[in-house]
Every structure is written in C-alpha cells, then in structure tokens.
C-alpha cells in the first residue's frame, strides 16, 4: 500500500509510506477544499495502491445475540441486517460473528454478533466516486475503531507485556490525541464494545485540571457499561493510557486508582499501564514524537491488516490481486507483468462499466418518477388543451364580472304583488343554479292566498293569474308551482273543512332569473 487517506467529519489527511522514516508527508485538506484535494490526488502516481481509514463519530457498533446457526444458515441473517441498515441510510456496513455463546431464558444456545455501520453523507459519496474515476487502486477501507482492536492485540499488548489472559479483561484504552482531545475505547474479551471522543473545555489551561476531567469521563463510561448491562455491576475494568508525556501518564494512573477503582477490585491482577506512541510501533527515530494517526498508519503499512468495510471497487480489486498473486507463483515474471497490466486495464473497464450501470439505473429511476407523477396527476390534456381551457375560464370569469342579475325586486313588488292583494308572501329565498358558464338565480316564494270561503275554484283562479303575471315579468323563466292551495285528496279536504274554518291556503312556487349584460 502506497498511500493512506484518513477521513473524519472535518478533513482528509493523506499519508505516504516511507521505508526511511516512520511516517512522513502528511497532507491535510478540509472538505471545503474538494478541488484542492482532487488536484492533489491527480498528482499521485498512476496505479498507486491506496487505503482509506474512516474515523467518524456517527459510526455505530451494535452487539446482538442470534440463535446458534450452521455456517451456511448465517448468510440470511447477515444479508437481512445489512440491507436494513443500507435502507436506513448507511454508506458502509460490516457484520461479524463473535466466538461467544450463551443460553437464553428458554435454554436455547445463542451466538453473539457485531454489526458496524457508517452513515452516508454527500461528501463521502462524492469522495469515493472521485476515487473510482481515477487510476487509483482502492484496496482497503478501514474503521479506526476496529484498527484499534487489532493495534491492541498485536502491538500494545506486546509492548506492555500484557499476557493473553489479562488482555481479555474488560479494559479501557485512552489515547491522548492533543492537549484537549482524548479517545476512549472499551474492550471486552479483546473486542470493541464502546468508543467515544472527549474534548475537554479549551478554557482549561492547567494540565492537572484536564487530567481530572478525563478521569471523570472514564468513571462515567464505566458506570454506563454497568447500567446498560454491557458488564456486570462492579466488574473490574483495566486501564491502558497512551501519551507522550510521562508526567501525565503517571498522574492518570494514580487518579484512576484513587477515583475509579473500587475496593472490591483485585489490583494485583488488574492491568494499569501506560506507554508512549513510539513504544507501540517500535519507533526508530525518537527525536520526533509520533501522534495517534501516525501510529495507525505505521500499523497498517507494516502489519497489513485486512480491510474492514467493502464497496464494489475494493471487492473487484482484491479479487484481481488474489488472482495475480496465484499466477505470479506459477508463471514467469514477464507473464506476471502482462497479467498485472491486463489487470489494471480490467479495473479501468470495470470502473467504467460500473459508472455506466449507475447512470442507466439513475436514468431508469428518473423515467419511473416521471411516469409516477403523470399517473398521480392523471394528465388528460396536452399543453395546448390546457391553454385553451385557461383562456376560456378567463373569458367566463370576465363575462360574469361584467353582468348583473336580471331581476328587479322593487318592480316585481309594484307590478305583480300589488296587483294581487289576495297574495300574502311569508318567505322569499334564492340560490345560484346551473354550471359556471350558464349560471342563473332560482327564486322560491312561499305565501298564502285568501280569503278562502270554502270554494276552491275562485282561489285557484286568483293563483293562476298571479302565476301568469309572474311568468310575464321580464327575464323570468321556468315558473313551477311547488305547493298547491288545495288537497288533491277530496276526502282529506272535506274532513279539513269540517274540523275548523280556514281563511287562507298555503302555496309555494319557484322561478329562475338569468344574468344580463350591465348597462
């Protein structure tokens, strides 16, 4: 591997491998400097092998228990859990089965599994798309959290002479990355359970006060493991502290014994140790102290740990490199070189094919979205039809705004109602009827006609005259008698007249009035 790219929420740091020094040539770019980063990546040698190390605060590590399964049965659970996280917006997912077993309350055996994920972001997507477009061989994608797990097992444990048995103790690793920033990682059975970054108040200038604050955070994370039942209550938790300052290291260990260690813990068997960063990787040039990121880079360059997360490009590259390694063992150097060149061409073609496939997929999505929108709207007219409908509606609205109701109520009272004193109106109401472009006003009249002297014929004759005059009134149409002043059932009419004397008979009628042009 030639270059390592460390990615976090704020920036990208490019670290180059060097055989003459521990780690050299760090180049830092903020995510706002995407053009500068892309320009720098273009200067890297063609076919450079690179690795990416992710260090995001939103990386989630979840531990769960599943029924003990046969090896060929585990794939379905891994696939289902991974697909769920991808659907929820994860950019990377890694599922691993731990060699830990237990029996549940029903007596069934279960196996522990861990699943880690990193949330997808715009800058993360853009970064990997750009790497894929360049002639850079992306071999591995690492998780900083899980690199620490390997770093402890292979380097820290050995540098501090911690036995394999003691290394399985619940253990808190604390790394001082700067004056105010610390990293805490909780291990159990040598595996990561929790990880968190701590930034102490930058207004604190006294290093002693900073250390006190960090110890308080250590006590807090241990209490958290108890309350969340990650550890049994009062389970001893060992401490390994990494810093380049001997005085700070000694102070941390003393305060941990004083403020965190419980009386029930066995100090003789509990690991409480500290070391320098350079001590972890057996630094050759000790004149310049190393920092946390450089230790990780040294570990990756020298120990070559297996990549953690995968994407389509790393999968294809690793398959090709494995194929190349096998061929190299059985073929001549020239043939191997030819295979390597062909392999690079194959990677390029795969990247291009993947890009084309991605574009075709996006095109298909856009077409499906257009079809969905059209079906939702249920479009029945083209643009010209819609324009004509809008113009017609405007004309209708304009014509209605320029018209008035063609019914003069005052004239109707003088010319019709006063001409028929036997008519007494009790109620008058109106409402709009018809379509918007042929709207009219419907008027309903309710009243009584009289005097009724026991003979229906004169009463009906007077009502007929009133109806005739109403029909003759200007702009009136569709006159309908809704209620007649007599019962068509003669028996009922006769009985009614015997019960009591009736002076007036009720009636009701309706008619319509159109709108007319305004003068």
Secondary structure per residue as TSV (DSSP state, phi and psi in degrees):
chain	resnum	aa	ss	phi	psi
A	1	X	-	360.0	132.7
A	2	X	-	-97.6	-36.2
A	3	X	E	-138.5	147.4
A	4	X	E	-119.2	136.6
A	5	X	E	-117.8	115.1
A	6	X	E	-93.3	124.5
A	7	X	E	-116.3	129.3
A	8	X	-	-136.4	-170.2
A	9	X	S	-64.5	-23.9
A	10	X	S	-105.9	-34.7
A	11	X	E	-155.1	176.4
A	12	X	E	-122.7	129.9
A	13	X	E	-118.4	123.0
A	14	X	E	-100.6	125.2
A	15	X	E	-120.1	129.8
A	16	X	E	-99.1	147.8
A	17	X	-	-80.0	143.9
A	18	X	-	-144.8	134.6
A	19	X	S	-85.0	-14.8
A	20	X	S	-90.7	-21.2
A	21	X	S	-136.5	170.5
A	22	X	S	-64.8	-57.6
A	23	X	S	-153.1	132.6
A	24	X	E	-135.6	172.6
A	25	X	E	56.0	69.1
A	26	X	E	-90.9	132.9
A	27	X	E	-125.4	123.3
A	28	X	E	-109.5	134.2
A	29	X	E	-135.2	132.5
A	30	X	E	-79.4	161.8
A	31	X	G	-65.9	-19.7
A	32	X	G	-75.1	-13.7
A	33	X	G	-102.8	46.7
A	34	X	H	-62.5	-36.7
A	35	X	H	-66.3	-41.0
A	36	X	H	-64.8	-39.8
A	37	X	H	-63.9	-45.5
A	38	X	H	-63.1	-39.3
A	39	X	H	-63.7	-38.9
A	40	X	H	-67.4	-42.5
A	41	X	H	-62.6	-29.6
A	42	X	H	-69.2	-21.1
A	43	X	T	-83.5	-10.9
A	44	X	S	-68.4	146.1
A	45	X	-	-56.5	145.0
A	46	X	T	-60.4	140.3
A	47	X	T	65.9	26.0
A	48	X	E	-67.1	139.2
A	49	X	E	-90.3	124.3
A	50	X	E	-123.9	158.0
A	51	X	E	-128.7	151.3
A	52	X	E	-119.8	131.2
A	53	X	E	-115.0	115.7
A	54	X	E	-90.5	132.8
A	55	X	-	-138.9	71.6
A	56	X	-	-109.1	141.3
A	57	X	T	-66.5	-25.3
A	58	X	T	-89.4	11.0
A	59	X	-	-65.5	126.9
A	60	X	E	-108.4	131.2
A	61	X	E	-118.2	118.2
A	62	X	E	-119.4	130.7
A	63	X	E	-107.3	133.3
A	64	X	E	-144.6	162.9
A	65	X	E	-114.2	136.9
A	66	X	E	-129.5	155.3
A	67	X	E	-55.9	140.2
A	68	X	-	-63.2	126.6
A	69	X	-	-124.6	162.3
A	70	X	-	-75.3	154.9
A	71	X	G	-51.8	-41.7
A	72	X	G	-77.0	-7.0
A	73	X	G	-93.0	-13.8
A	74	X	H	-76.0	-23.5
A	75	X	H	-59.6	-36.8
A	76	X	H	-65.5	-39.7
A	77	X	H	-67.6	-44.3
A	78	X	H	-58.3	-45.4
A	79	X	H	-65.1	-44.2
A	80	X	H	-64.7	-45.2
A	81	X	H	-65.0	-41.0
A	82	X	H	-67.5	-45.1
A	83	X	H	-61.4	-35.4
A	84	X	H	-62.6	-44.0
A	85	X	H	-69.8	-38.6
A	86	X	H	-61.7	-40.2
A	87	X	H	-65.6	-27.5
A	88	X	T	-85.8	1.7
A	89	X	T	107.3	21.5
A	90	X	E	-82.6	140.9
A	91	X	E	-86.7	-36.8
A	92	X	E	-136.4	144.6
A	93	X	E	-138.8	138.1
A	94	X	E	-135.1	125.6
A	95	X	E	-115.2	132.1
A	96	X	E	-141.6	139.4
A	97	X	E	-90.5	128.4
A	98	X	E	-91.1	148.9
A	99	X	E	-80.9	47.0
A	100	X	E	-120.3	134.3
A	101	X	E	-130.3	155.6
A	102	X	E	-155.3	169.4
A	103	X	E	-111.4	132.7
A	104	X	-	-80.7	-174.5
A	105	X	T	-63.7	-25.5
A	106	X	T	-88.2	2.2
A	107	X	S	84.4	9.0
A	108	X	-	-88.4	141.6
A	109	X	E	-80.6	136.6
A	110	X	E	-126.9	156.2
A	111	X	E	-121.0	142.6
A	112	X	E	-82.3	143.2
A	113	X	E	-137.6	148.2
A	114	X	E	-120.1	141.0
A	115	X	E	-133.1	126.1
A	116	X	E	-114.6	147.9
A	117	X	E	-149.5	152.3
A	118	X	E	-124.7	131.7
A	119	X	E	-70.0	140.8
A	120	X	-	-74.4	134.5
A	121	X	-	-131.0	163.6
A	122	X	H	-63.5	-45.2
A	123	X	H	-69.7	-29.9
A	124	X	H	-68.7	-44.0
A	125	X	H	-62.7	-44.5
A	126	X	H	-63.4	-39.8
A	127	X	H	-62.3	-50.4
A	128	X	H	-69.6	-31.2
A	129	X	H	-64.3	-38.9
A	130	X	H	-69.3	-42.8
A	131	X	H	-58.8	-40.5
A	132	X	H	-65.9	-27.8
A	133	X	H	-80.6	-13.7
A	134	X	T	-97.6	164.2
A	135	X	T	-86.3	59.8
A	136	X	E	-116.7	135.7
A	137	X	E	-94.2	101.6
A	138	X	E	-81.3	104.7
A	139	X	E	-91.1	-39.7
A	140	X	E	-143.7	146.4
A	141	X	E	-121.7	117.7
A	142	X	E	-104.9	158.6
A	143	X	E	-108.8	125.0
A	144	X	H	-57.0	-41.4
A	145	X	H	-58.2	-45.6
A	146	X	H	-82.0	-19.8
A	147	X	H	-65.0	-37.0
A	148	X	H	-62.3	-37.1
A	149	X	H	-58.9	-46.5
A	150	X	H	-70.5	-37.5
A	151	X	H	-60.9	-40.0
A	152	X	I	-65.9	-45.8
A	153	X	I	-66.2	-37.7
A	154	X	I	-99.0	-26.8
A	155	X	I	-119.0	-57.1
A	156	X	I	-63.2	-46.3
A	157	X	H	-58.6	-42.0
A	158	X	H	-73.1	-38.6
A	159	X	H	-66.9	-26.6
A	160	X	T	-101.5	4.1
A	161	X	T	56.6	43.3
A	162	X	-	-87.7	126.8
A	163	X	-	-67.1	159.5
A	164	X	T	-61.6	-34.6
A	165	X	T	-67.5	-47.3
A	166	X	G	-68.8	-26.2
A	167	X	G	-66.1	-17.2
A	168	X	G	-87.1	-4.3
A	169	X	S	-61.8	150.0
A	170	X	-	-56.2	125.8
A	171	X	E	-140.3	135.4
A	172	X	E	-102.1	116.4
A	173	X	E	-95.1	130.1
A	174	X	E	-125.5	124.3
A	175	X	E	-114.9	129.1
A	176	X	E	-92.6	111.5
A	177	X	-	-93.4	-22.8
A	178	X	S	-159.1	-173.3
A	179	X	S	-60.6	-37.9
A	180	X	S	-112.1	-8.3
A	181	X	E	-111.8	128.3
A	182	X	E	-128.8	151.1
A	183	X	E	-118.6	128.1
A	184	X	E	-112.1	133.1
A	185	X	E	-133.8	123.5
A	186	X	E	-99.6	123.8
A	187	X	E	-108.8	148.0
A	188	X	E	-142.7	126.5
A	189	X	T	58.9	29.7
A	190	X	T	78.0	6.9
A	191	X	E	-118.5	144.7
A	192	X	E	-67.2	130.0
A	193	X	E	-111.2	-40.3
A	194	X	E	-143.3	151.7
A	195	X	E	-148.3	143.5
A	196	X	E	-157.3	149.2
A	197	X	E	-100.0	138.5
A	198	X	E	-121.0	125.8
A	199	X	E	-115.9	111.5
A	200	X	-	-74.6	151.0
A	201	X	-	-52.0	121.2
A	202	X	T	-72.9	-8.1
A	203	X	T	-78.8	-11.8
A	204	X	-	-81.4	117.4
A	205	X	-	-99.4	-23.1
A	206	X	-	-78.4	122.8
A	207	X	H	-64.5	-30.3
A	208	X	H	-63.1	-43.2
A	209	X	H	-65.5	-34.8
A	210	X	H	-63.5	-44.8
A	211	X	H	-64.0	-41.0
A	212	X	H	-58.6	-42.7
A	213	X	H	-64.0	-38.3
A	214	X	H	-67.6	-39.0
A	215	X	H	-64.7	-38.7
A	216	X	H	-60.4	-38.9
A	217	X	H	-68.1	-33.8
A	218	X	H	-65.0	-44.0
A	219	X	H	-62.8	-35.8
A	220	X	H	-65.5	-44.9
A	221	X	H	-68.1	-31.4
A	222	X	H	-69.7	-42.3
A	223	X	H	-62.2	-35.6
A	224	X	H	-63.1	-41.3
A	225	X	H	-63.9	-31.8
A	226	X	H	-70.1	-48.4
A	227	X	H	-66.7	-30.9
A	228	X	T	-89.1	3.1
A	229	X	T	60.9	27.4
A	230	X	S	-72.7	-28.9
A	231	X	S	-133.9	150.5
A	232	X	-	-65.6	148.0
A	233	X	T	-57.8	135.2
A	234	X	T	71.4	12.4
A	235	X	-	-63.2	128.9
A	236	X	-	-62.2	140.7
A	237	X	-	-124.3	117.8
A	238	X	E	-74.6	169.3
A	239	X	E	-137.3	132.2
A	240	X	E	-126.6	121.0
A	241	X	E	-114.5	132.7
A	242	X	E	-119.4	121.4
A	243	X	-	-158.6	156.5
A	244	X	S	-90.3	-1.2
A	245	X	-	-107.9	117.0
A	246	X	H	-64.0	-40.2
A	247	X	H	-63.6	-43.7
A	248	X	H	-64.8	-40.1
A	249	X	H	-61.5	-44.7
A	250	X	H	-65.0	-39.5
A	251	X	H	-64.4	-41.4
A	252	X	H	-61.9	-45.5
A	253	X	H	-63.6	-42.1
A	254	X	H	-65.6	-44.8
A	255	X	H	-67.5	-32.7
A	256	X	H	-64.6	-43.5
A	257	X	H	-62.2	-38.9
A	258	X	H	-78.0	-40.4
A	259	X	H	-106.8	-19.0
A	260	X	T	-112.9	-45.4
A	261	X	-	-63.4	131.0
A	262	X	-	-89.5	158.7
A	263	X	T	-62.8	-27.4
A	264	X	T	-79.1	-8.6
A	265	X	S	-79.4	144.3
A	266	X	-	-91.3	103.2
A	267	X	T	-66.5	-26.9
A	268	X	T	-66.4	-32.3
A	269	X	T	-100.9	-4.1
A	270	X	S	-88.7	131.6
A	271	X	-	-79.5	121.4
A	272	X	E	-134.5	98.1
A	273	X	E	-138.8	160.8
A	274	X	E	-142.4	154.5
A	275	X	E	-156.2	169.3
A	276	X	-	-88.6	161.1
A	277	X	H	-63.6	-42.4
A	278	X	H	-62.6	-32.3
A	279	X	H	-64.7	-31.0
A	280	X	H	-65.8	-39.9
A	281	X	T	-109.6	13.7
A	282	X	T	54.5	58.2
A	283	X	-	-59.4	132.8
A	284	X	S	-82.2	-50.8
A	285	X	-	-94.5	98.5
A	286	X	T	-89.7	4.5
A	287	X	T	-72.2	-27.4
A	288	X	S	-115.1	111.2
A	289	X	-	-61.5	141.8
A	290	X	-	-83.5	161.2
A	291	X	-	-115.5	172.1
A	292	X	H	-54.9	-47.9
A	293	X	H	-62.6	-37.9
A	294	X	H	-67.7	-33.7
A	295	X	H	-65.3	-42.8
A	296	X	H	-62.6	-42.7
A	297	X	H	-62.4	-43.6
A	298	X	H	-60.0	-42.5
A	299	X	H	-62.7	-42.6
A	300	X	H	-68.1	-45.5
A	301	X	H	-63.8	-35.9
A	302	X	H	-95.5	-40.6
A	303	X	H	-88.3	-19.4
A	304	X	-	50.8	57.6
A	305	X	-	-65.4	155.1
A	306	X	-	-68.5	142.5
A	307	X	-	-61.0	152.9
A	308	X	-	-98.9	-65.1
A	309	X	B	-85.8	159.7
A	310	X	-	-133.0	147.3
A	311	X	-	-133.0	-178.8
A	312	X	H	-61.4	-35.8
A	313	X	H	-70.5	-44.9
A	314	X	H	-63.7	-36.2
A	315	X	H	-63.7	-44.4
A	316	X	H	-68.7	-41.9
A	317	X	H	-62.9	-44.8
A	318	X	H	-66.3	-36.6
A	319	X	H	-63.3	-42.0
A	320	X	H	-65.6	-43.5
A	321	X	H	-64.7	-36.2
A	322	X	H	-64.9	-42.0
A	323	X	H	-63.4	-41.0
A	324	X	H	-64.6	-40.3
A	325	X	H	-62.3	-41.8
A	326	X	H	-64.7	-41.8
A	327	X	H	-67.5	-36.0
A	328	X	H	-61.3	-34.4
A	329	X	H	-70.4	-19.8
A	330	X	H	-123.1	2.1
A	331	X	S	-126.4	169.1
A	332	X	-	-74.3	165.1
A	333	X	H	-61.6	-39.3
A	334	X	H	-64.0	-44.0
A	335	X	H	-63.6	-39.2
A	336	X	H	-61.6	-41.6
A	337	X	H	-64.0	-39.0
A	338	X	H	-64.2	-41.4
A	339	X	H	-63.0	-40.7
A	340	X	H	-62.2	-45.3
A	341	X	H	-62.8	-43.7
A	342	X	H	-61.8	-36.7
A	343	X	H	-63.3	-41.6
A	344	X	H	-63.6	-39.8
A	345	X	H	-64.0	-37.6
A	346	X	H	-64.7	-40.8
A	347	X	H	-61.3	-45.1
A	348	X	H	-59.0	-45.5
A	349	X	H	-65.2	-36.5
A	350	X	H	-65.8	-40.4
A	351	X	H	-62.8	-44.3
A	352	X	H	-64.4	-43.3
A	353	X	H	-61.3	-39.5
A	354	X	H	-65.2	-38.9
A	355	X	H	-64.9	-42.8
A	356	X	H	-63.1	-43.5
A	357	X	H	-60.6	-41.0
A	358	X	H	-64.6	-41.7
A	359	X	H	-65.7	-41.0
A	360	X	H	-62.2	-39.4
A	361	X	H	-64.4	-44.0
A	362	X	H	-64.1	-39.2
A	363	X	H	-61.1	-44.1
A	364	X	H	-61.1	-40.6
A	365	X	H	-62.3	-43.2
A	366	X	H	-62.8	-43.4
A	367	X	H	-63.8	-40.6
A	368	X	H	-64.1	-37.4
A	369	X	H	-67.0	-40.7
A	370	X	H	-62.2	-44.3
A	371	X	H	-62.3	-39.9
A	372	X	H	-63.8	-43.2
A	373	X	H	-64.1	-42.7
A	374	X	H	-62.3	-40.1
A	375	X	H	-67.6	-35.7
A	376	X	H	-66.3	-44.8
A	377	X	H	-75.0	-25.4
A	378	X	T	56.7	56.3
A	379	X	-	-65.9	121.5
A	380	X	-	-113.7	-8.5
A	381	X	S	-127.1	149.2
A	382	X	-	-86.5	-178.5
A	383	X	H	-62.5	-37.6
A	384	X	H	-67.0	-39.8
A	385	X	H	-61.9	-43.3
A	386	X	H	-63.0	-40.4
A	387	X	H	-62.0	-42.7
A	388	X	H	-64.6	-39.3
A	389	X	H	-63.2	-42.8
A	390	X	H	-63.4	-44.4
A	391	X	H	-61.5	-43.1
A	392	X	H	-62.1	-42.4
A	393	X	H	-62.5	-40.0
A	394	X	H	-62.1	-40.8
A	395	X	H	-65.8	-40.3
A	396	X	H	-62.2	-45.9
A	397	X	H	-61.6	-42.0
A	398	X	H	-64.4	-42.1
A	399	X	H	-65.0	-37.1
A	400	X	H	-70.0	-35.7
A	401	X	H	-71.3	-19.1
A	402	X	T	-98.9	5.5
A	403	X	E	-114.0	162.0
A	404	X	E	-130.3	165.5
A	405	X	E	-71.1	128.2
A	406	X	-	-88.3	51.2
A	407	X	-	-142.5	117.8
A	408	X	-	-99.6	103.1
A	409	X	H	-64.7	-37.4
A	410	X	H	-65.0	-45.0
A	411	X	H	-64.9	-37.0
A	412	X	H	-62.8	-38.6
A	413	X	I	-65.3	-44.5
A	414	X	I	-71.7	-45.2
A	415	X	I	-83.6	-28.4
A	416	X	I	-111.4	-56.7
A	417	X	I	-65.5	-42.9
A	418	X	T	-68.5	-24.1
A	419	X	T	-77.3	-9.3
A	420	X	-	-131.5	78.9
A	421	X	T	-65.1	-18.9
A	422	X	T	-72.7	-10.3
A	423	X	E	-94.8	126.3
A	424	X	E	-121.5	112.9
A	425	X	E	-79.5	133.9
A	426	X	E	-109.2	-20.7
A	427	X	E	-158.5	140.5
A	428	X	E	-138.8	126.3
A	429	X	E	-141.2	159.1
A	430	X	E	-146.7	158.3
A	431	X	E	-154.7	156.3
A	432	X	E	-81.8	139.0
A	433	X	E	-134.5	165.5
A	434	X	S	91.8	177.1
A	435	X	-	-79.2	168.8
A	436	X	G	-64.7	-33.5
A	437	X	G	-88.9	-1.5
A	438	X	G	-141.6	53.7
A	439	X	-	-88.9	144.5
A	440	X	E	-139.9	174.1
A	441	X	E	-110.7	126.3
A	442	X	E	-97.7	124.3
A	443	X	E	-109.4	131.6
A	444	X	E	-117.1	127.5
A	445	X	E	-112.8	133.4
A	446	X	E	-123.5	138.0
A	447	X	E	-169.6	-166.7
A	448	X	E	-131.2	149.9
A	449	X	E	-124.6	136.7
A	450	X	E	-170.7	-173.7
A	451	X	-	-77.2	144.3
A	452	X	-	-94.6	122.8
A	453	X	-	-114.1	28.9
A	454	X	S	90.4	-4.3
A	455	X	-	-117.0	125.1
A	456	X	H	-79.9	-28.4
A	457	X	H	-59.4	-49.8
A	458	X	H	-61.2	-37.8
A	459	X	H	-63.9	-45.1
A	460	X	H	-65.1	-38.4
A	461	X	H	-62.7	-43.7
A	462	X	H	-62.3	-39.9
A	463	X	H	-66.8	-37.1
A	464	X	H	-63.1	-39.1
A	465	X	H	-63.6	-41.9
A	466	X	H	-62.0	-42.4
A	467	X	H	-64.8	-40.1
A	468	X	H	-63.6	-43.2
A	469	X	H	-65.4	-36.1
A	470	X	H	-64.4	-42.6
A	471	X	H	-63.1	-32.5
A	472	X	H	-78.8	-14.1
A	473	X	S	-66.9	140.2
A	474	X	T	-55.1	136.7
A	475	X	T	69.1	14.8
A	476	X	E	-97.8	137.2
A	477	X	E	-145.8	167.4
A	478	X	E	53.4	55.1
A	479	X	E	-80.4	126.2
A	480	X	E	-130.6	133.1
A	481	X	E	-84.8	114.1
A	482	X	E	-87.1	-38.3
A	483	X	E	-134.0	122.8
A	484	X	-	-84.1	154.2
A	485	X	S	-81.5	9.1
A	486	X	S	-140.5	155.8
A	487	X	-	-86.7	129.1
A	488	X	S	-71.6	-21.7
A	489	X	-	-81.6	104.0
A	490	X	H	-63.4	-36.2
A	491	X	H	-60.6	-42.6
A	492	X	H	-68.1	-38.2
A	493	X	H	-63.9	-41.8
A	494	X	H	-66.3	-42.1
A	495	X	H	-63.8	-38.6
A	496	X	H	-64.1	-41.0
A	497	X	H	-68.7	-26.6
A	498	X	H	-77.8	-27.7
A	499	X	H	-70.0	-48.6
A	500	X	S	-157.6	164.2
A	501	X	-	-82.4	133.7
A	502	X	-	-116.4	124.8
A	503	X	S	-89.8	-37.7
A	504	X	E	-132.1	149.2
A	505	X	E	-112.9	137.6
A	506	X	E	-78.0	152.6
A	507	X	E	-153.9	166.1
A	508	X	E	-154.2	147.6
A	509	X	E	-146.3	164.8
A	510	X	E	-136.8	155.1
A	511	X	E	-152.5	166.9
A	512	X	E	-116.7	150.4
A	513	X	E	-130.7	130.2
A	514	X	E	-87.9	162.4
A	515	X	E	-81.0	148.1
A	516	X	E	-126.5	160.9
A	517	X	E	-64.0	142.0
A	518	X	-	-70.4	144.3
A	519	X	-	-70.3	360.0
